[in-house]
Amino acid sequence: MQTIDTSPIDGRGLAALEARLHEDLEFLCYPGKDWVPARAGITDVVIIGGGMCGMVAWLALRTGGMHDVRVLDRSPEGLEGPWLTYARMETLRSPKVLTGPAYGHGALTFQAWFRAQFGTEAWDKLDKIPRPQWMQYLKWYRQALDIPIENRVSVDRVEPEGDLLRLHLSGAEEDSILCRKLIFATGRDGTGGPNIPGFVKDLPRGELWAHSADDIDFERLRGKRVAVIGVGASAVDNAAEALEHGAAEVRHLVRRKQMPTINKMMGIGSFGFTAGYADLPDEWRWRFMQYSFATQTPPPHGSTRRVSRHANAHFHFGKATTRIEKRGAGVEIFFADDTSYETDFVILGTGFVIDPMARTEFGAVAGQIQLWKDVYTPPEDEQSRDLAQFPYLNPDFTFREKVPGQVPWLSSVYCFNYGASASLGKVSGDIPGISEGAAWLARSVAARLYAEDVDLHWQAMQDYATPELQGHEWTPSELKAKEGQTV
């Protein structure tokens, strides 16, 4: 585990960085010219989610001159996203040098923020970004850009009202608002929710089991036997938390025959993949994503070592759970190989599922969102039930209807979260491509807003009457004919 002294060496460093950032933004004529005609009582764009995705989306829109944007987040200020809630890794997986949500501004990168406070020597010694420190950076990002996030406000339901969307809210001064465009910048579970296998449905949640995304009281697991189902990043991070809180033992129960070790998507990451993936035919997009799912992203090196350094940590492979039954104060887990194991508590490291029906914001209309399974039938050896559930999006991040004409307002709702990855690639959730995705999103929203107001823009062009020339800038001359010529 890295031990870097992160005591600021100069309290003036961050202030100087902010001054540099604001000067750079001024040089780039930020914010962009406000060109969207105002509509009384109507917000142009609402972003659900004030975490990394929501903030860089706001920056991209404002850079493009779309100023009437509200950002809503159901969490208290400083707890947006997973970083201080259910994310339990010590450090980020991503390399520290990635620019992330900086949107092309060097002064807005994590590296600039870190070096301004702690110096170049500390930066050179830093291996991976500590998770809590990433959240400190995002909080500074919000403050430096003065992003007007409205915290503790949730969108409960979305419904059409003419060519607009009415959002029903909780926690806001108003019960509902009208908007033209809606962006779901809702992170990993933004188009679904935690994956809860059926074998725990009859067991009391919190008492005998929890999902890795739950608010788990790890202190209550001191001296207890803990089973962790799965071996992905969240599984090992939760296992480590249980061990560090004094669990008697932690056993990873893994369906796979062996530990995944290679992150296939990392091997092909490039600007070409970011720019080109969405234009590939369905069979190629499916093939890339299905292969990534099938090979599985391994848990991070540091997170795995964090578990393995405990003598009471165990990894059991080839253990596909079939059912779990209550046994006294604990449970017995049964496996497909006809063996079983008794434990006191189960943590599901089973990740998230894409399931629009799980999003209460859409109501019954969620069932009318077009999915990949509605559009593409893969070869037998490339089947994936999970991938089939992803929404099949338009190239501009908007949802599509299963039956054209039944829910046309879905074309005003943008999926800027993990749910977009099957259709558009890794540009709306992961750190590496998030700025490219935000630029793409902003151009898409701008194009739609402009087209919808084209009559107003045409009229404005005709009405524009500010002369560049006043009449005194030139003197007309008489052209006289030469002999033998007529003028």
Disulfide bonds with the S-S distance in Angstrom:
none
